[in-house]
Amino acid sequence: MRFSRTLLLLVLLLGLTGCSLFPKEEEYVLPVLEDPPPSRIVTYEVERGFIAEEIRGLGRVAPVLETQLYFTRPGRIKTMDVRLQQQVEEGTILAQLEIGDLEHQLKLAKISLEEARLRLERMEELALIEGRKDSPDLHMQRLAVEREQVKHDYLVEQINQATIRAPYDGVIVRTYTQAGLTVKEYEPVLTIADPSELEIHMELYSEDDFQRITPGQPVRVEVTRGNWVEGYVAQIPSYAERTATGAERDRRVRIRFQNPGVRLRMNDLMTAIIVVREKPDALLIPKAALREFMGRTYVRVLEGETRREIDVDVGIRGATHVEILDGLEEGMLVIGK
């Protein structure tokens, strides 16, 4: 009996000691849920101001008079004694094809022509002394002169087709080939330019841009940092020139200045802005507020706590703003995207 009591006390003691070995259970506290921050709405006020539709690009200073030179017959280039930026005078031979003994033949043809002319003059003098107006011999001599003239002119034309001369005083600005190579007729060989009168060449890559400009449109050119000078579109390449291939392709808009005294330096690069159209007092909203989807153009307007969508008609699209022609009034608040 005593042993049983002792055993029971021991079991109870071990049970109490075992419970103290388990970790104390932590109480779980539910987190406090905070209210989400109110959604931020960016609004813009519809206002009036200046807006312009512009085409911006990089222009290069180039001569007004620039000519691409070529041979009018195929052949192998014998001489081409020119270098870039070389000054040349009008009439100077710049390049020539191999022409064999054409120059020698031309010298002989000149002699034959002169001999035929002298004989004709002598026969005409004798006929005048003898009182004869005409004779078969005189007619034959006139034909001989004509024959020698045709030979002479043919040789001159053959040599001219194989020779490139400077059409005016200028500078060699581009070469496309070199001596020893074969070229086709009308294949570009070199380009000469007159540096005494300069303009800006601005190359455009989008046909849509060409459709928006016409000669005479105003242009602003940054000739030096922060110094903008007024100019105008002087010339636009034709559709055939814009869509041609190879060296014949030309997508350069030529820009000149209202004041011809603007100092320029050939090949300098400068920013040019063609003003397509502008309006000083237009109804404007930022581009960030204009929405376009599935052919629909609209804005979202905030009126108090109410938001609603309004279809709008758009006019000029500028760099940062757009003109609203219909649908909005000055002072209204539009919601940004």
C-alpha positions as CSV (number, residue, x, y, z in Angstrom):
1,M,0.0,0.0,0.0
2,R,2.7,2.4,0.9
3,F,4.6,1.4,-2.3
4,S,1.5,2.2,-4.3
5,R,1.2,5.7,-2.8
6,T,4.9,6.4,-3.4
7,L,4.6,5.3,-7.0
8,L,1.5,7.6,-7.6
9,L,3.4,10.6,-6.2
10,L,6.3,9.9,-8.4
11,V,4.1,9.7,-11.5
12,L,2.4,13.0,-10.6
13,L,5.8,14.7,-10.1
14,L,7.1,13.5,-13.4
15,G,3.9,14.7,-15.2
16,L,4.3,18.2,-13.7
17,T,8.0,18.3,-14.6
18,G,7.3,17.2,-18.2
19,C,4.7,19.9,-18.8
20,S,7.3,22.6,-17.9
21,L,9.7,21.3,-20.6
22,F,7.3,22.3,-23.5
23,P,7.7,25.8,-24.9
24,K,5.2,28.4,-23.9
25,E,2.6,28.9,-26.5
26,E,2.6,32.5,-28.0
27,E,-0.5,34.4,-28.4
28,Y,-1.4,35.3,-32.1
29,V,-2.4,39.0,-32.6
30,L,-4.4,39.9,-35.7
31,P,-2.6,42.6,-37.8
32,V,-4.3,46.0,-38.1
33,L,-5.4,46.6,-41.7
34,E,-4.7,50.1,-43.0
35,D,-6.9,51.8,-45.5
36,P,-5.4,52.0,-49.0
37,P,-4.1,55.4,-50.1
38,P,-6.5,57.3,-52.2
39,S,-5.8,57.0,-56.0
40,R,-3.9,59.9,-57.4
41,I,-5.5,61.7,-60.3
42,V,-3.3,63.9,-62.5
43,T,-5.4,66.6,-64.1
44,Y,-4.6,69.4,-66.6
45,E,-6.4,72.6,-67.3
46,V,-7.6,73.3,-70.8
47,E,-5.9,76.6,-71.7
48,R,-5.1,78.8,-74.7
49,G,-1.6,79.3,-76.1
50,F,0.8,79.1,-79.0
51,I,1.3,75.8,-80.9
52,A,3.2,74.8,-84.0
53,E,3.5,71.6,-86.0
54,E,7.1,71.2,-86.8
55,I,9.5,68.8,-88.6
56,R,12.8,68.8,-86.8
57,G,16.1,67.4,-88.2
58,L,19.8,67.8,-88.7
59,G,21.0,69.8,-91.7
60,R,24.4,70.0,-93.4
61,V,25.8,73.2,-94.9
62,A,26.3,72.6,-98.6
63,P,26.8,74.6,-101.8
64,V,23.8,75.9,-103.7
65,L,25.5,74.9,-107.0
66,E,26.6,71.3,-106.9
67,T,27.0,69.2,-110.0
68,Q,27.5,65.5,-110.5
69,L,29.8,64.8,-113.4
70,Y,30.0,61.6,-115.6
71,F,31.1,60.3,-119.0
72,T,28.6,60.0,-121.8
73,R,30.2,56.8,-123.1
74,P,31.5,53.7,-121.4
75,G,35.2,52.9,-121.1
76,R,38.2,52.6,-118.8
77,I,39.4,55.7,-117.0
78,K,42.9,56.7,-118.2
79,T,43.4,59.7,-116.0
80,M,41.7,61.2,-113.0
81,D,44.1,63.7,-111.5
82,V,41.8,65.3,-108.8
83,R,41.6,65.1,-105.0
84,L,38.9,66.0,-102.5
85,Q,38.6,69.7,-101.7
86,Q,40.8,70.6,-104.7
87,Q,40.1,74.0,-106.3
88,V,39.6,73.8,-110.1
89,E,39.0,76.3,-112.8
90,E,36.3,76.2,-115.4
91,G,37.4,74.1,-118.4
92,T,40.0,72.1,-116.6
93,I,40.2,68.4,-117.6
94,L,39.3,66.4,-114.5
95,A,39.1,62.9,-115.9
96,Q,39.4,61.1,-119.3
97,L,38.8,57.7,-120.7
98,E,41.3,55.7,-122.8
99,I,40.7,57.1,-126.3
100,G,43.5,55.5,-128.3
101,D,44.7,57.8,-131.1
102,L,41.5,60.0,-131.3
103,E,43.5,63.1,-130.5
104,H,46.0,62.3,-133.2
105,Q,43.2,61.8,-135.7
106,L,41.6,65.1,-134.6
107,K,44.9,66.9,-135.4
108,L,44.9,65.4,-138.9
109,A,41.3,66.2,-139.3
110,K,41.9,69.9,-138.4
111,I,44.6,70.0,-141.1
112,S,42.5,68.4,-143.7
113,L,39.6,70.8,-142.9
114,E,41.8,73.8,-143.2
115,E,43.3,72.6,-146.5
116,A,39.8,72.1,-147.9
117,R,38.7,75.5,-146.8
118,L,41.8,77.2,-148.5
119,R,41.1,75.3,-151.7
120,L,37.5,76.4,-151.6
121,E,38.5,80.1,-151.0
122,R,40.9,80.0,-154.0
123,M,38.4,78.4,-156.3
124,E,35.8,81.0,-155.3
125,E,38.2,83.9,-156.0
126,L,39.0,82.4,-159.4
127,A,35.3,82.0,-160.2
128,L,34.7,85.6,-159.2
129,I,37.6,86.8,-161.5
130,E,36.3,84.8,-164.4
131,G,32.8,86.0,-163.8
132,R,31.4,82.5,-163.0
133,K,28.8,82.1,-160.3
134,D,29.1,78.4,-159.9
135,S,30.6,75.3,-161.5
136,P,30.7,71.6,-160.8
137,D,34.3,71.8,-159.5
138,L,33.3,74.6,-157.1
139,H,30.3,72.5,-155.9
140,M,32.5,69.5,-155.4
141,Q,34.9,71.5,-153.3
142,R,32.1,72.8,-151.1
143,L,31.1,69.2,-150.5
144,A,34.7,68.3,-149.6
145,V,34.8,71.1,-147.0
146,E,31.5,69.8,-145.6
147,R,32.9,66.2,-145.5
148,E,36.0,67.3,-143.6
149,Q,33.9,69.3,-141.2
150,V,31.8,66.3,-140.4
151,K,34.9,64.2,-139.7
152,H,36.3,66.9,-137.5
153,D,33.1,67.3,-135.5
154,Y,32.6,63.6,-135.1
155,L,36.1,63.2,-133.5
156,V,35.5,66.2,-131.3
157,E,32.3,64.7,-130.0
158,Q,34.0,61.3,-129.4
159,I,36.7,63.0,-127.3
160,N,34.2,65.1,-125.4
161,Q,32.2,62.0,-124.5
162,A,35.3,60.5,-123.0
163,T,36.4,63.7,-121.2
164,I,35.1,65.4,-118.1
165,R,35.9,69.1,-117.7
166,A,35.0,71.5,-114.9
167,P,31.8,73.3,-115.8
168,Y,32.7,76.2,-113.6
169,D,35.2,77.4,-111.0
170,G,34.7,75.2,-107.9
171,V,35.9,72.5,-105.5
172,I,35.9,68.7,-105.8
173,V,33.6,67.5,-103.0
174,R,33.1,63.9,-103.9
175,T,34.7,61.1,-106.0
176,Y,33.1,57.8,-106.8
177,T,35.8,55.9,-108.8
178,Q,39.5,56.1,-109.8
179,A,41.9,55.8,-112.7
180,G,42.2,52.2,-114.1
181,L,38.5,51.3,-113.4
182,T,35.8,50.8,-116.0
183,V,32.7,52.9,-115.9
184,K,29.4,53.0,-117.7
185,E,27.9,55.9,-119.5
186,Y,26.2,58.4,-117.1
187,E,27.7,56.6,-114.1
188,P,28.7,59.2,-111.5
189,V,32.5,59.9,-111.5
190,L,32.9,63.0,-109.3
191,T,31.0,66.0,-107.9
192,I,32.0,69.6,-108.1
193,A,30.6,72.5,-106.1
194,D,30.7,76.2,-106.0
195,P,31.4,77.2,-102.4
196,S,30.7,80.9,-102.9
197,E,27.0,80.4,-102.1
198,L,25.9,78.0,-99.4
199,E,22.6,76.6,-98.1
200,I,21.3,73.9,-95.7
201,H,20.5,70.4,-96.9
202,M,18.1,68.6,-94.5
203,E,17.4,64.9,-95.4
204,L,14.0,63.5,-94.6
205,Y,13.2,59.8,-94.4
206,S,9.4,59.8,-94.1
207,E,7.2,60.4,-97.2
208,D,4.6,61.8,-94.9
209,D,7.0,64.6,-94.0
210,F,7.4,65.5,-97.7
211,Q,3.6,65.6,-98.1
212,R,3.4,68.2,-95.3
213,I,5.9,70.7,-96.7
214,T,5.9,73.1,-99.7
215,P,8.5,75.6,-101.0
216,G,8.4,78.9,-99.1
217,Q,7.5,77.5,-95.7
218,P,9.4,79.1,-92.8
219,V,12.4,77.4,-91.2
220,R,14.4,78.1,-88.1
221,V,18.1,77.1,-88.1
222,E,20.4,77.0,-85.1
223,V,23.5,78.3,-86.7
224,T,25.3,78.5,-83.4
225,R,24.3,77.3,-79.9
226,G,21.2,79.2,-79.0
227,N,21.4,81.5,-82.1
228,W,18.4,80.8,-84.3
229,V,18.1,82.3,-87.8
230,E,15.0,82.6,-90.0
231,G,15.1,80.7,-93.3
232,Y,12.7,79.1,-95.8
233,V,12.3,75.9,-97.8
234,A,13.9,76.7,-101.2
235,Q,13.5,73.4,-103.0
236,I,12.0,70.0,-102.5
237,P,13.1,66.9,-104.5
238,S,10.4,65.5,-106.8
239,Y,8.7,62.2,-106.1
240,A,10.8,60.5,-108.8
241,E,14.0,61.7,-107.1
242,R,12.8,60.6,-103.7
243,T,12.0,57.1,-104.8
244,A,14.9,56.5,-107.1
245,T,17.7,54.1,-106.3
246,G,21.4,54.4,-106.1
247,A,23.2,57.7,-106.7
248,E,20.1,59.3,-108.3
249,R,18.1,59.1,-105.1
250,D,17.7,62.5,-103.4
251,R,15.7,63.1,-100.2
252,R,17.3,66.5,-99.3
253,V,15.2,69.6,-98.6
254,R,17.1,72.7,-99.5
255,I,16.9,75.5,-97.0
256,R,18.1,79.1,-97.6
257,F,18.1,82.2,-95.3
258,Q,16.0,85.3,-95.4
259,N,19.3,87.2,-94.8
260,P,21.9,86.1,-97.3
261,G,24.7,87.5,-95.2
262,V,24.5,84.6,-92.6
263,R,28.0,83.3,-92.2
264,L,28.3,79.5,-92.8
265,R,31.0,77.0,-93.2
266,M,30.8,74.0,-95.6
267,N,29.9,70.6,-94.1
268,D,28.9,72.1,-90.7
269,L,25.9,70.4,-89.0
270,M,23.1,72.3,-87.4
271,T,19.6,71.8,-86.2
272,A,16.8,72.9,-88.5
273,I,13.0,73.1,-87.8
274,I,10.5,73.4,-90.6
275,V,7.3,75.1,-89.4
276,V,4.5,73.2,-91.1
277,R,1.7,75.4,-89.5
278,E,1.3,77.4,-86.3
279,K,-1.5,79.1,-84.4
280,P,-0.9,81.8,-81.7
281,D,-4.2,81.4,-79.8
282,A,-5.2,77.7,-79.8
283,L,-7.1,75.7,-77.3
284,L,-4.6,73.3,-75.9
285,I,-4.2,70.2,-73.8
286,P,-1.1,68.1,-73.1
287,K,-0.5,65.0,-75.2
288,A,-0.7,63.0,-72.0
289,A,-4.4,63.7,-71.7
290,L,-5.4,62.7,-75.2
291,R,-6.7,59.2,-75.7
292,E,-7.1,57.3,-79.0
293,F,-8.6,53.9,-79.4
294,M,-10.2,52.1,-82.4
295,G,-10.6,55.2,-84.4
296,R,-12.0,57.2,-81.5
297,T,-10.3,60.3,-80.1
298,Y,-11.4,61.4,-76.7
299,V,-10.5,62.8,-73.3
300,R,-11.6,62.1,-69.7
301,V,-12.9,65.1,-67.9
302,L,-13.1,65.7,-64.2
303,E,-16.2,67.6,-63.0
304,G,-16.2,67.7,-59.2
305,E,-16.2,64.1,-58.2
306,T,-17.6,63.0,-61.5
307,R,-15.5,61.7,-64.4
308,R,-16.8,61.4,-68.0
309,E,-15.5,60.9,-71.5
310,I,-15.8,63.5,-74.2
311,D,-15.0,63.0,-77.9
312,V,-12.8,65.7,-79.3
313,D,-11.6,67.0,-82.7
314,V,-7.8,67.5,-82.9
315,G,-6.0,70.2,-84.9
316,I,-2.3,70.9,-84.8
317,R,-0.2,68.3,-83.0
318,G,2.9,69.9,-81.4
319,A,5.8,68.4,-79.5
320,T,4.1,68.4,-76.1
321,H,0.5,69.7,-76.7
322,V,-2.3,69.2,-79.1
323,E,-4.9,71.7,-80.4
324,I,-8.6,71.0,-79.6
325,L,-10.9,72.2,-82.3
326,D,-14.2,71.0,-80.7
327,G,-15.4,69.2,-77.6
328,L,-13.7,71.2,-74.8
329,E,-13.8,74.7,-73.3
330,E,-11.1,76.7,-71.7
331,G,-10.8,76.1,-68.0
332,M,-12.1,72.5,-68.0
333,L,-10.0,69.8,-66.2
334,V,-8.8,66.8,-68.3
335,I,-7.4,63.6,-66.7
336,G,-4.0,62.4,-67.7
337,K,-3.2,58.8,-68.6
